[in-house]
Amino acid sequence: MTQDTIKSLLPKFMASLAEKGRSPATILAYRSDLEQLVEFLTKGSIATPDQVKLSNLDSFRDTLLSEKYTPKSVSRKLNAVKTFFRWMVEQNYLSTDLSKSVSHPKVEASMPKFLTPLEYRALRDAVRNDPRISAMIELILQTGLRISEVANIKTADINEETIKIEGYATQPERTIPLNKPAKEAIEKYMIERPKVVSEYIFISKTGKPLAVRNIRASVDRFIQKAELPKYSVNDLRTTFIVENIKNGVDLVLISQVAGHKRLSTTERYIELAGTTESSKKQSLIEL
């Protein structure tokens, strides 16, 4: 077996993810989770793949849980670990994949949450003096974009009436309607956007594209400011889906705009919307 350290193999693994077309957000998340694993193993004087034992991986999981990471977050991190170990076996850096035997923590299923009109108006009011975050929030509310999709929007992707969402990972390219509130929010932000050369819409003061974690933290901060502590940025996407179902928009249209792979995924929101069936309205509402 090779004596490559686990730390030295991380860049090679990240490169393999990029070659497979995984999104920048996914690669960033994998890197963060695996760097956490490397730090944990290093504290135990474990450097090379062949030094890792099943008990070390179990201990990593249990340590995360003791540090108050949610079972869902720990499960996601374990998925990254398992993918990494599977890759090391495929590349002959390891002979056996011990990670297969690591059990995931039990994740309690919970119903998605969505904001009421009064609540998302309160959020708008809280963010009114920050055009950049305001534009992000408006985009998610009006189009149902994922945070990673917001982060990856380029100036060339937006025209008068639509936004092009580039294909990534297993998601095909799609074009979605851009309504008046979203368009106006973007235009307001572009006036104050840093005057630097960047193909991305949402950037820092130095012109670097904003990472998903930065967007999440910024939006969540304003959600707290609006005194809506039970919500997170992901609930804005749910709000888009639920409000459109409530207003009789065709499920097929909602599914296409939201980027759901299966119509059955969208149908799960019917009960959440408090209705028993959908209508066939062919235009999205303005929230």
N, C-alpha and C positions, 0 to 999 in steps of 0.2 A: 504493500500500500504506500501511496505517496505521503510525504511528510509536509505537504502544503498545510498551512494553518487555515483554520476556518475563516479567520479574518481576511486572509489573502484570497480566498475563494469567492468572497462576496462580490467583488467587481465583475468577475467572470459570470457569476450567476445573474447579476443585474443585466449584463450585456446579452445574455441568452433570453431574458424576458423581453428586452427591446427588440431582438431579432424575431421574436414570436408575435410582435405587434401589440404587446400589452401597453396600456395607456401610461403616460407619464405619472399620473396620480397613483396608479397601482404600483408602479415601480418604486415610487417614493415611499409608499406605505410599507412595501416589502423591505426596503432598505432600513427603515426606521425600526420595524419589528425585529429584524435579524441582527441589527446592531445591538439591540437590547439583549438578545440571546448571547451574542459574543461577549458582551460586558459581563453577563451573569456567569458564563463558563470561565472567563478569564479570572474572575474572583476565586474560582475553585481550582485554579491552576490547570485548566483544560484548554489546550491550544489546537490540537489536530483532530480531525474527524474521528479517527480510530480510538481516541481517548474517551469519547462520549459514551456514557452508559444510559440505559433507559431510566434509571433512577435520577440522572441529571435532568432529563427532559421533564419528568414528572415533578421534580423539585422546582424547575423553572415555572411550570404552570401554577403550582401551589403558591409560589412566591408572588406571582402576579395577582392572584386572588387575594392574598393577605395584604397586598398594597392597595386594595380597594378598586382594582380594575373590574369592570363588570364581566360577568360570564360571557357575554356576547363579544366584548373586546378581546378577552383571553382566547376565545375560540377562533377569532380572526387571526390572532397572532400565531396560534398553533397551526392554522392552515398555511401560513407563510413558512413556518418551520418545516412542516411536512413536505411542502413543495420543494424547499431547499434540499432536504435530505434525499428526496426522490431523485433530484437532479444530480446530487453527488454520487449516488449509486449508478445512475445512467452514464456518468462520465468517468466511472471507475476510480473515484476518490474514496469510495466506501464499498465494502462487499455486502453489507447487510443494512437494511433500512429499519433502524430501531424505532423511528418516529411513528411507524404504523401502529405500534402498540400503545401509544399515548392517547388516553381517553380525553375527550372534550368535557368541559364543565357543562352541567345541565343548564340550558337557556330556556327560561320561561317565556312562552309565546305571549306577546302583548298586542293589543289592537293599536294600529297607527293612530296618531293624533292629528287634528287639524284645527286651524284657527277660525274663530267666528269672524264675520265682517267687522264687528266692533273691535276685535283683538288685532286683526291685521291693519286696521286703520290706526290703532294706537301705536303699532310698530312703525308705520309710515311717519307718524308724528315724531316719534323718538329719533328717527334717522334723517329727518328733513334737512339738517345742516351738513350732512356728509353725502355729497352727490355720488361718490363711488360706491359706497355700501348701499345707498338707496337704489342705485341702478341694478345692483346684484339682486337685492330683495325683490324689486319689481319684475325682473326677468324671471325669477323662479316662480313668483306668484302668477304671472301672466302666461308663462309657457311651460311650467313644470320641469325645467331643466334640472339635471343633477349638478351637484357642486363641481364635480370634475369637468363637466361640460361648460359651465360658466367660466372656469379657470382657463379653458383652452380656446375660447372664442377669439377669433382674429378679426381685425378690422375688415378684411376682405370677405368675411363670412356674412356680413350684414348688408342688406340693401333696404329699399323703402318699405317693403312689405314682408320680408322673410328673413330667417336666420338659417344658415347652413351649419349643421352639426356634423363634423367630420367623423368618419367611421373609426372605431378603435376597438381593440380586443375582439369580442364577438358581436359588437354593435355595428350595424351597417350605417352608412351615411344617411342622414334624413334632412329634410327641409321643413321647417315649421313656421307658422304665421307669426308675424310681429305686429301686435296691436298698438294702438295709440299710446296708452300709458307706458308700456315698455319702451317704445320708440322715443318718447319724450324724456324718459328717465336717462336713457343712454345719451341722447343729445345734450342734456344738461351736464352730464358727467364729462363728456368729451370736451366741453368748453374749458373745464378746469383740469383736465387730465394733463399730467406732466408732459412738457413739450420735448420729448425724447423719441428717438426712432425705435419703434418696437411694433411687431406685427400683431401683438396681443392687445386686446381691448383693456383688460384690467391689469394694471401694472403698479409697481411701487414708485416712489419718488425718483429712484435711480433708473427706472425703466425695466426692471426685471419683472417677468410675469408672476403674479401672485400664486403661491402654492395653495393647494386645497386646504391645508391646515390653517393657513392665515385667513382665508375666506371664512372658514367655519368659526374660528375664534372671534373674528370681527363681527359677524352677523349675530352670533350667540351673545356677544357683549351688549348689542343693542336690544336683543330680545329681553335680556335682564333689565336693561334700562327702561324698557317699556312695561316692566313689572309683569312679565309673562314667563315666570320661571319654569313652568312645567313643559315648555316647548323647546325645540332645537331647530336648527336651520333645515333639517330634513323634513320637518312638519310643514314647511312652506310648499314643498312639492306635493305632499298629500292634500294640502288645502286646494291647490289648483285642480287636482283630479276630482275631489269631492264636490267642490262648487260647480264644476262643469257638469257632473252627473246630476246634481240637484236641479240644474237649470235645463235639463233635457238634451244635452249635447250627445250626439251619437257616440256610443262606446268605441266603435272602430276608430273614429277620428281621435278621440282622447288617447286611445292605446297607441296610435301611430305617433302622435305628437310627444307623448311621454316616453316613447322608445321602449315600450313593453314588447318582449319577444312573443308573448302569447296573449290572446284576448282574455283568457281565463284570469290572468294577473289583474287586469283592469276590472273584471267582473267582481273581484273580491271587495271592491270599494263600494259596491251598490248598497250593501247593508249598512256600511259606515255612513253613507250619505242619507240614510233614513228613507230609502225608497225601495220598491220591489222590482222595478224595471226601468229601462232607459228609453229615451225617445230618439228621434233621428235628426235632431237639429244639426246642421252642417257648418256651423260657425261657433268658434269659442267665445265665451263671455269675457267681458272686462271686469276684473275684480276691483 
